[in-house]
C-alpha cells in the first residue's frame, strides 16, 4: 500500500476489511483453496496454513443473530458464544458458510457444548485445552492436541502437513505477528500518534486480510508513517492513557473504546486477545516444531488457564511500556472466568503499579451506552 494515501483513509479501509473480505473468500473457494474457520487465538494457525488452507476469523462480535441463537441456547449465556452459534446457524456469516472445517477449543464450558450443536451443520474439530500450563502432563496434552489437529486437517483436505511446509508457515505467521506488534506499539508514543480506535480498526481488520505478505508490508508501512508523523510534530493532545484488558474487543464491543475516547481518554494499548495477548510471543523457528508450537500457544494468558501468571506478566510489561494511567477490564456478560479473575487483576494493578482500575461488564447491544459513558467519564475524571 502506498504511503501517499492518508493514514485515516487507510484505517477506514481496514475497518471495512471484514465486509470486503467476503468477496475474497468467495474467490478463494472458486480457486479450490480450502478454508478453516476459527474463533480463538489458541488455534495453531500454522497447521492449516501448512496444508495450503486459508484461516478465517468467524463472525462472533455482533448481536444480530443472538435472538436466533437463543432458540437453542440459554439466554444467560455469553454473547460471544450466542453470536458465534447464531451466525453459523443462520448462514449470515459468509466466512462460516464457506469454511470447510471449523476448529474450536475448550476455553469454556459454554463453548464446549455449543460446538456439539454446531457440529450438526458444519464439520467441527475441537481441541481439548488443558486447564493449567504449569505441569508436564498439561504440556503433553496440548502437544498431542496439536498433532491431532494436524491429522484432522490432513484427513479433511487430503494434503500432508510436511515438515518444510510447517516451517515455512511458522516463519510467515511470525512475520505477521511482528508486523502487527510493530504497528500497535505505536501506542507507546507519548503523547499518542494515533487514537485507540484507529489502532483497533487496523488490528481487528487485519484478521480479515488473507494475503499475509501484502498485509505484513502494509502494517510495517503504516507503523513507519505514523512514527514519522509523530516525529514531525503531528501528535494528539495529552490525555489520560488507558490500557484495555479482558475479553476480546472488536465489532460491537468497540463501544468501550469509543466511550473512553469520547470522554477524555486515549486507549493506547490492548492486552486482550485482539491485541498483545496472542501476538507478543512468536513461535521458535528452530528445533522441534511441535514443541515450539506447544510452548507458544500455551503461553497465551487466557483466564481459562489457572493459575494465569502469563496475563499478569504481560499486563505489567504493558502498563510500563505504554505508560498507562489506568486499566479498563472489559468483561462480557456471563464470561465467568474473566469475571472471577477481575479481582486478581484489580489487586495486581493497584498493588504493583499503583494506578486506577475499573471493570466494565457489557454485551453486544446498545442498551448500556448511557451507563457505559457515565461510568467511563467518572473514571477518567478521577485520573
LOZA-710994 format. One record per residue (C-alpha): x, y, z; chain; residue number from 1. Coordinates in nm, 2 decimals, always signed. Layout:
! LOZA-710994
REC    east   north      up  ch    i
REC       X       Y       Z   A  NUM
...
! end
This chain:
! LOZA-710994
REC    east   north      up  ch    i
REC   +0.00   +0.00   +0.00   A    1
REC   +0.14   +0.34   -0.10   A    2
REC   +0.24   +0.57   +0.18   A    3
REC   +0.09   +0.85   -0.03   A    4
REC   -0.25   +0.75   +0.09   A    5
REC   -0.35   +0.94   +0.41   A    6
REC   -0.34   +0.73   +0.72   A    7
REC   -0.71   +0.79   +0.82   A    8
REC   -0.82   +0.66   +0.48   A    9
REC   -0.61   +0.35   +0.53   A   10
REC   -0.75   +0.29   +0.87   A   11
REC   -1.10   +0.32   +0.73   A   12
REC   -1.01   +0.06   +0.47   A   13
REC   -0.91   -0.18   +0.75   A   14
REC   -1.23   -0.10   +0.93   A   15
REC   -1.42   -0.22   +0.62   A   16
REC   -1.19   -0.53   +0.57   A   17
REC   -1.45   -0.77   +0.72   A   18
REC   -1.71   -0.68   +0.46   A   19
REC   -1.47   -0.66   +0.17   A   20
REC   -1.32   -1.00   +0.27   A   21
REC   -1.65   -1.17   +0.19   A   22
REC   -1.57   -1.14   -0.18   A   23
REC   -1.22   -1.25   -0.13   A   24
REC   -1.33   -1.57   +0.04   A   25
REC   -1.57   -1.65   -0.24   A   26
REC   -1.28   -1.61   -0.49   A   27
REC   -1.07   -1.84   -0.28   A   28
REC   -1.34   -2.11   -0.28   A   29
REC   -1.37   -2.08   -0.66   A   30
REC   -0.99   -2.14   -0.68   A   31
REC   -1.03   -2.46   -0.47   A   32
REC   -0.84   -2.32   -0.18   A   33
REC   -0.96   -2.48   +0.15   A   34
REC   -1.08   -2.26   +0.43   A   35
REC   -1.06   -2.32   +0.81   A   36
REC   -1.27   -2.11   +1.04   A   37
REC   -1.16   -2.03   +1.39   A   38
REC   -1.28   -1.83   +1.69   A   39
REC   -0.99   -1.83   +1.92   A   40
REC   -0.62   -1.74   +1.94   A   41
REC   -0.54   -2.08   +2.09   A   42
REC   -0.58   -2.24   +1.75   A   43
REC   -0.24   -2.30   +1.59   A   44
REC   -0.30   -2.14   +1.25   A   45
REC   +0.03   -2.27   +1.12   A   46
REC   -0.11   -2.62   +1.09   A   47
REC   -0.38   -2.55   +0.84   A   48
REC   -0.16   -2.29   +0.67   A   49
REC   +0.10   -2.57   +0.61   A   50
REC   -0.18   -2.77   +0.43   A   51
REC   -0.24   -2.49   +0.19   A   52
REC   -0.56   -2.37   +0.37   A   53
REC   -0.65   -2.01   +0.45   A   54
REC   -0.76   -1.94   +0.81   A   55
REC   -1.06   -1.71   +0.85   A   56
REC   -1.19   -1.55   +1.17   A   57
REC   -1.55   -1.63   +1.21   A   58
REC   -1.83   -1.38   +1.29   A   59
REC   -1.89   -1.35   +1.67   A   60
REC   -1.90   -0.99   +1.78   A   61
REC   -2.25   -0.87   +1.70   A   62
REC   -2.60   -0.92   +1.85   A   63
REC   -2.75   -0.96   +1.50   A   64
REC   -2.81   -1.33   +1.53   A   65
REC   -2.84   -1.37   +1.91   A   66
REC   -3.22   -1.39   +1.91   A   67
REC   -3.20   -1.69   +1.67   A   68
REC   -2.93   -1.85   +1.88   A   69
REC   -3.14   -1.82   +2.19   A   70
REC   -3.39   -2.06   +2.04   A   71
REC   -3.13   -2.33   +2.10   A   72
REC   -2.90   -2.18   +2.37   A   73
REC   -2.98   -2.03   +2.71   A   74
REC   -3.04   -1.66   +2.73   A   75
REC   -2.80   -1.61   +3.01   A   76
REC   -2.50   -1.73   +2.81   A   77
REC   -2.20   -1.53   +2.70   A   78
REC   -2.29   -1.31   +2.40   A   79
REC   -1.98   -1.42   +2.21   A   80
REC   -2.10   -1.78   +2.22   A   81
REC   -2.45   -1.69   +2.12   A   82
REC   -2.33   -1.47   +1.84   A   83
REC   -2.09   -1.74   +1.71   A   84
REC   -2.36   -2.00   +1.71   A   85
REC   -2.62   -1.77   +1.56   A   86
REC   -2.41   -1.66   +1.27   A   87
REC   -2.34   -2.03   +1.19   A   88
REC   -2.69   -2.14   +1.22   A   89
REC   -2.84   -1.87   +1.01   A   90
REC   -2.57   -1.87   +0.74   A   91
REC   -2.54   -1.49   +0.78   A   92
REC   -2.16   -1.51   +0.81   A   93
REC   -2.00   -1.59   +0.47   A   94
REC   -1.68   -1.69   +0.64   A   95
REC   -1.86   -1.96   +0.83   A   96
REC   -2.06   -2.06   +0.52   A   97
REC   -1.75   -2.11   +0.31   A   98
REC   -1.54   -2.27   +0.58   A   99
REC   -1.46   -2.64   +0.51   A  100
REC   -1.37   -2.70   +0.87   A  101
REC   -1.43   -2.51   +1.20   A  102
REC   -1.17   -2.56   +1.47   A  103
REC   -1.30   -2.50   +1.82   A  104
REC   -1.13   -2.51   +2.16   A  105
REC   -1.25   -2.58   +2.51   A  106
REC   -1.18   -2.24   +2.66   A  107
REC   -1.51   -2.26   +2.85   A  108
REC   -1.79   -2.50   +2.92   A  109
REC   -2.04   -2.29   +2.72   A  110
REC   -1.82   -2.32   +2.41   A  111
REC   -1.77   -2.69   +2.45   A  112
REC   -2.14   -2.76   +2.45   A  113
REC   -2.21   -2.51   +2.17   A  114
REC   -1.96   -2.68   +1.94   A  115
REC   -2.16   -3.01   +1.98   A  116
REC   -2.47   -2.83   +1.84   A  117
REC   -2.26   -2.66   +1.57   A  118
REC   -2.14   -3.00   +1.45   A  119
REC   -2.49   -3.07   +1.33   A  120
REC   -2.44   -2.84   +1.04   A  121
REC   -2.07   -2.79   +0.99   A  122
REC   -1.76   -3.01   +1.03   A  123
REC   -1.61   -2.92   +1.36   A  124
REC   -1.28   -3.02   +1.52   A  125
REC   -1.25   -2.94   +1.89   A  126
REC   -0.91   -2.90   +2.06   A  127
REC   -0.90   -3.01   +2.43   A  128
REC   -0.72   -2.73   +2.61   A  129
REC   -0.56   -2.81   +2.95   A  130
REC   -0.67   -2.61   +3.25   A  131
REC   -0.31   -2.54   +3.35   A  132
REC   +0.02   -2.48   +3.18   A  133
REC   +0.24   -2.54   +3.49   A  134
REC   +0.29   -2.92   +3.47   A  135
REC   +0.43   -3.17   +3.22   A  136
REC   +0.10   -3.35   +3.18   A  137
REC   -0.07   -3.04   +3.06   A  138
REC   +0.20   -2.96   +2.81   A  139
REC   +0.19   -3.32   +2.69   A  140
REC   -0.18   -3.30   +2.64   A  141
REC   -0.16   -2.98   +2.43   A  142
REC   +0.12   -3.11   +2.22   A  143
REC   -0.09   -3.42   +2.15   A  144
REC   -0.38   -3.20   +2.06   A  145
REC   -0.17   -3.01   +1.81   A  146
REC   -0.07   -3.34   +1.65   A  147
REC   -0.44   -3.44   +1.65   A  148
REC   -0.53   -3.12   +1.47   A  149
REC   -0.26   -3.20   +1.21   A  150
REC   -0.42   -3.54   +1.15   A  151
REC   -0.77   -3.38   +1.12   A  152
REC   -0.66   -3.12   +0.87   A  153
REC   -0.48   -3.39   +0.66   A  154
REC   -0.78   -3.61   +0.66   A  155
REC   -1.02   -3.32   +0.58   A  156
REC   -0.82   -3.19   +0.29   A  157
REC   -0.62   -3.49   +0.17   A  158
REC   -0.30   -3.29   +0.19   A  159
REC   +0.00   -3.39   +0.41   A  160
REC   +0.14   -3.13   +0.66   A  161
REC   +0.51   -3.17   +0.57   A  162
REC   +0.80   -3.05   +0.79   A  163
REC   +0.91   -2.80   +0.52   A  164
REC   +0.56   -2.66   +0.48   A  165
REC   +0.51   -2.63   +0.85   A  166
REC   +0.84   -2.45   +0.90   A  167
REC   +0.75   -2.20   +0.62   A  168
REC   +0.41   -2.14   +0.78   A  169
REC   +0.57   -2.08   +1.12   A  170
REC   +0.81   -1.82   +0.97   A  171
REC   +0.53   -1.64   +0.78   A  172
REC   +0.30   -1.63   +1.08   A  173
REC   +0.58   -1.50   +1.29   A  174
REC   +0.64   -1.22   +1.04   A  175
REC   +0.27   -1.13   +1.06   A  176
REC   +0.29   -1.12   +1.44   A  177
REC   +0.60   -0.90   +1.44   A  178
REC   +0.44   -0.66   +1.19   A  179
REC   +0.12   -0.64   +1.39   A  180
REC   +0.31   -0.57   +1.71   A  181
REC   +0.52   -0.32   +1.53   A  182
REC   +0.20   -0.13   +1.44   A  183
REC   +0.02   -0.14   +1.77   A  184
REC   +0.33   -0.05   +1.96   A  185
REC   +0.29   +0.30   +1.80   A  186
REC   +0.06   +0.34   +2.10   A  187
REC   +0.36   +0.36   +2.32   A  188
REC   +0.44   +0.71   +2.19   A  189
REC   +0.35   +0.98   +2.44   A  190
REC   +0.16   +1.19   +2.36   A  191
REC   -0.01   +0.95   +2.12   A  192
REC   +0.03   +0.94   +1.75   A  193
REC   -0.29   +0.75   +1.69   A  194
REC   -0.62   +0.71   +1.87   A  195
REC   -0.71   +0.37   +2.01   A  196
REC   -1.00   +0.34   +1.77   A  197
REC   -0.76   +0.38   +1.47   A  198
REC   -0.53   +0.12   +1.62   A  199
REC   -0.82   -0.12   +1.68   A  200
REC   -0.95   -0.07   +1.32   A  201
REC   -0.63   -0.19   +1.18   A  202
REC   -0.55   -0.48   +1.43   A  203
REC   -0.91   -0.61   +1.41   A  204
REC   -0.94   -0.56   +1.04   A  205
REC   -0.61   -0.73   +0.97   A  206
REC   -0.77   -1.06   +1.07   A  207
REC   -0.97   -1.04   +0.75   A  208
REC   -0.68   -0.97   +0.52   A  209
REC   -0.58   -1.30   +0.37   A  210
REC   -0.27   -1.21   +0.16   A  211
REC   -0.03   -1.22   +0.45   A  212
REC   +0.28   -1.10   +0.26   A  213
REC   +0.09   -0.79   +0.15   A  214
REC   -0.06   -0.74   +0.50   A  215
REC   +0.29   -0.75   +0.65   A  216
REC   +0.41   -0.48   +0.42   A  217
REC   +0.10   -0.27   +0.49   A  218
REC   +0.14   -0.29   +0.87   A  219
REC   +0.50   -0.20   +0.86   A  220
REC   +0.44   +0.09   +0.62   A  221
REC   +0.17   +0.23   +0.84   A  222
REC   +0.38   +0.20   +1.16   A  223
REC   +0.67   +0.38   +0.98   A  224
REC   +0.44   +0.65   +0.86   A  225
REC   +0.28   +0.70   +1.20   A  226
REC   +0.61   +0.73   +1.38   A  227
REC   +0.75   +0.97   +1.12   A  228
REC   +0.44   +1.19   +1.15   A  229
REC   +0.49   +1.19   +1.53   A  230
REC   +0.85   +1.29   +1.48   A  231
REC   +0.73   +1.57   +1.26   A  232
REC   +0.50   +1.70   +1.54   A  233
REC   +0.17   +1.55   +1.43   A  234
REC   +0.06   +1.44   +1.77   A  235
REC   -0.27   +1.40   +1.96   A  236
REC   -0.33   +1.62   +2.27   A  237
REC   -0.22   +1.48   +2.61   A  238
REC   -0.49   +1.29   +2.78   A  239
REC   -0.51   +1.01   +3.04   A  240
REC   -0.37   +0.69   +2.88   A  241
REC   -0.58   +0.38   +2.91   A  242
REC   -0.48   +0.02   +2.88   A  243
REC   -0.76   -0.23   +2.79   A  244
REC   -0.75   -0.59   +2.92   A  245
REC   -1.01   -0.86   +2.94   A  246
REC   -1.24   -1.02   +2.68   A  247
REC   -1.19   -0.98   +2.31   A  248
REC   -1.26   -0.63   +2.17   A  249
REC   -1.40   -0.59   +1.82   A  250
REC   -1.73   -0.54   +1.64   A  251
REC   -2.00   -0.43   +1.88   A  252
REC   -1.76   -0.43   +2.18   A  253
REC   -1.57   -0.13   +2.02   A  254
REC   -1.83   +0.08   +2.21   A  255
REC   -1.60   +0.06   +2.51   A  256
REC   -1.31   +0.22   +2.32   A  257
REC   -1.54   +0.49   +2.19   A  258
REC   -1.68   +0.57   +2.54   A  259
REC   -1.32   +0.61   +2.67   A  260
REC   -1.21   +0.84   +2.39   A  261
REC   -1.53   +1.04   +2.38   A  262
REC   -1.50   +1.11   +2.75   A  263
REC   -1.14   +1.25   +2.76   A  264
REC   -0.91   +0.95   +2.74   A  265
REC   -0.69   +0.77   +2.49   A  266
REC   -0.67   +0.39   +2.46   A  267
REC   -0.30   +0.33   +2.40   A  268
REC   -0.28   -0.04   +2.43   A  269
REC   -0.49   -0.36   +2.41   A  270
REC   -0.37   -0.65   +2.63   A  271
REC   -0.66   -0.88   +2.53   A  272
REC   -0.69   -1.13   +2.25   A  273
REC   -0.75   -0.86   +1.99   A  274
REC   -0.41   -0.72   +2.07   A  275
REC   -0.10   -0.83   +2.25   A  276
REC   -0.21   -1.15   +2.43   A  277
REC   -0.18   -1.36   +2.11   A  278
REC   +0.08   -1.16   +1.93   A  279
REC   +0.37   -1.07   +2.16   A  280
REC   +0.53   -1.41   +2.16   A  281
REC   +0.64   -1.58   +1.84   A  282
REC   +0.70   -1.95   +1.77   A  283
REC   +1.06   -2.06   +1.80   A  284
REC   +1.18   -2.13   +1.44   A  285
REC   +1.45   -2.38   +1.52   A  286
REC   +1.43   -2.72   +1.69   A  287
REC   +1.12   -2.94   +1.72   A  288
REC   +0.83   -2.76   +1.56   A  289
REC   +0.56   -2.92   +1.77   A  290
REC   +0.74   -2.84   +2.09   A  291
REC   +0.77   -2.48   +1.96   A  292
REC   +0.40   -2.46   +1.88   A  293
REC   +0.31   -2.61   +2.22   A  294
REC   +0.53   -2.35   +2.40   A  295
REC   +0.39   -2.05   +2.21   A  296
REC   +0.03   -2.13   +2.23   A  297
REC   +0.04   -2.24   +2.60   A  298
REC   +0.19   -1.90   +2.68   A  299
REC   -0.14   -1.72   +2.60   A  300
REC   -0.26   -1.57   +2.92   A  301
REC   -0.63   -1.65   +2.89   A  302
REC   -0.85   -1.65   +3.20   A  303
REC   -0.94   -2.02   +3.14   A  304
REC   -0.59   -2.11   +3.25   A  305
REC   -0.52   -2.14   +3.62   A  306
REC   -0.30   -2.00   +3.76   A  307
REC   -0.29   -1.73   +3.49   A  308
REC   +0.05   -1.59   +3.56   A  309
REC   +0.11   -1.50   +3.19   A  310
REC   -0.17   -1.25   +3.19   A  311
REC   -0.02   -1.07   +3.50   A  312
REC   +0.33   -1.07   +3.35   A  313
REC   +0.22   -0.92   +3.01   A  314
REC   -0.01   -0.67   +3.19   A  315
REC   +0.28   -0.55   +3.40   A  316
REC   +0.50   -0.51   +3.10   A  317
REC   +0.24   -0.31   +2.91   A  318
REC   +0.15   -0.08   +3.19   A  319
REC   +0.51   +0.03   +3.20   A  320
REC   +0.58   +0.03   +2.82   A  321
REC   +0.26   +0.22   +2.74   A  322
REC   +0.29   +0.45   +3.04   A  323
REC   -0.07   +0.37   +3.13   A  324
REC   -0.26   +0.59   +3.37   A  325
REC   -0.54   +0.35   +3.42   A  326
REC   -0.66   +0.00   +3.33   A  327
REC   -1.01   -0.09   +3.19   A  328
REC   -1.10   -0.46   +3.22   A  329
REC   -1.37   -0.54   +2.97   A  330
REC   -1.59   -0.84   +3.07   A  331
REC   -1.86   -0.99   +2.85   A  332
REC   -2.17   -1.08   +3.04   A  333
REC   -2.17   -1.44   +3.17   A  334
REC   -1.80   -1.48   +3.09   A  335
REC   -1.73   -1.63   +3.43   A  336
REC   -1.36   -1.69   +3.41   A  337
REC   -1.28   -1.32   +3.32   A  338
REC   -1.54   -1.20   +3.57   A  339
REC   -1.39   -1.41   +3.86   A  340
REC   -1.03   -1.32   +3.76   A  341
REC   -1.11   -0.94   +3.77   A  342
REC   -1.04   -0.93   +4.14   A  343
REC   -0.68   -1.07   +4.08   A  344
REC   -0.63   -0.81   +3.80   A  345
REC   -0.75   -0.53   +4.02   A  346
REC   -0.52   -0.63   +4.31   A  347
REC   -0.23   -0.67   +4.07   A  348
REC   -0.28   -0.33   +3.90   A  349
REC   -0.34   -0.13   +4.22   A  350
REC   -0.08   -0.31   +4.44   A  351
REC   +0.21   -0.34   +4.19   A  352
REC   +0.15   -0.03   +3.97   A  353
REC   -0.05   +0.20   +4.19   A  354
REC   -0.28   +0.31   +3.91   A  355
REC   -0.67   +0.30   +3.90   A  356
REC   -0.86   +0.01   +3.77   A  357
REC   -1.22   -0.04   +3.66   A  358
REC   -1.41   -0.35   +3.55   A  359
REC   -1.68   -0.30   +3.29   A  360
REC   -1.93   -0.57   +3.22   A  361
REC   -2.11   -0.54   +2.89   A  362
REC   -2.26   -0.73   +2.59   A  363
REC   -2.31   -0.66   +2.22   A  364
REC   -2.62   -0.45   +2.25   A  365
REC   -2.65   -0.07   +2.26   A  366
REC   -2.87   -0.07   +2.57   A  367
REC   -2.60   +0.02   +2.81   A  368
REC   -2.44   +0.31   +2.61   A  369
REC   -2.56   +0.58   +2.85   A  370
REC   -2.45   +0.39   +3.16   A  371
REC   -2.12   +0.30   +3.00   A  372
REC   -2.04   +0.66   +2.91   A  373
REC   -2.13   +0.78   +3.26   A  374
REC   -1.90   +0.52   +3.43   A  375
REC   -1.61   +0.58   +3.20   A  376
REC   -1.64   +0.96   +3.23   A  377
REC   -1.62   +0.93   +3.61   A  378
REC   -1.32   +0.70   +3.59   A  379
REC   -1.13   +0.93   +3.35   A  380
REC   -1.22   +1.24   +3.55   A  381
REC   -1.07   +1.07   +3.86   A  382
REC   -0.74   +1.02   +3.66   A  383
! end
